[in-house]
């Protein structure tokens, strides 16, 4: 409930199917996991450092792509809006 003239909502949901996730996010997640697992699996600081650099790069790209695509939509006034007035 709100008495605001305009109200913007952001819907958040839990995605469990990786195929529905944006490709740039999947790439960032994969490089994050590679960074986290470099020491336990490969015992290599060099690989971990390289994966850390790759993760930061792919995360920045994913954020950029998401920011460009996540613009609020202007809703059309419908009967539900007129009933509120």
Buried (B, 14 or more C-beta within 10 A) or exposed (E): EEEEEEEEEEEEEEEEEEEEEEEBBBBBBBBBEBBBEBEEEEEEEEBBEBBBEBBBEBBEBBEEBEEEEEEEEEEEEEEEEEEEE
